[in-house]
Amino acid sequence: MGKRGDQTVRLFEETAGIFVLQYNGQIYPSVYKSMEAHAIAKGLPSKPVYFCIIDGNDTTSLLKAYKRLLVVRSGYPILSMNLL
C-alpha cells in the first residue's frame, strides 16, 4: 500500500483505539490481513483495538447517503465542498 508500502505500519504507530483506512478504489485482501495483524498486535485483552476499512464502493455509498457526492461528466465521483 503506497509507494513505500509502510502506510499500515505508520498508521498503527499512532496512539488510537480505532484506525480507519479509506481508499477510493479496490483494497486487496493482503491489506485486510495486515490491518488485522496490526490491530491484534497493538491491542490488549483489556483494551481491544478496532479498525475500519472503507473501499471505493463503500466510499461512494457513504457520499451518496450524505448527499456529498457530485458526478461530473467524466463519470468520476468527486466530493462536494458544500458541507451545509
Secondary structure, DSSP 4 states (H G I P E B T S, - for coil): --SSS-HHHHHTTS--SEEEEE-SS---HHHHHHHHHHHHHH-BTTB--EEEEE-HHHHHHHHHHTT-EEE-TTS-EEE-S---
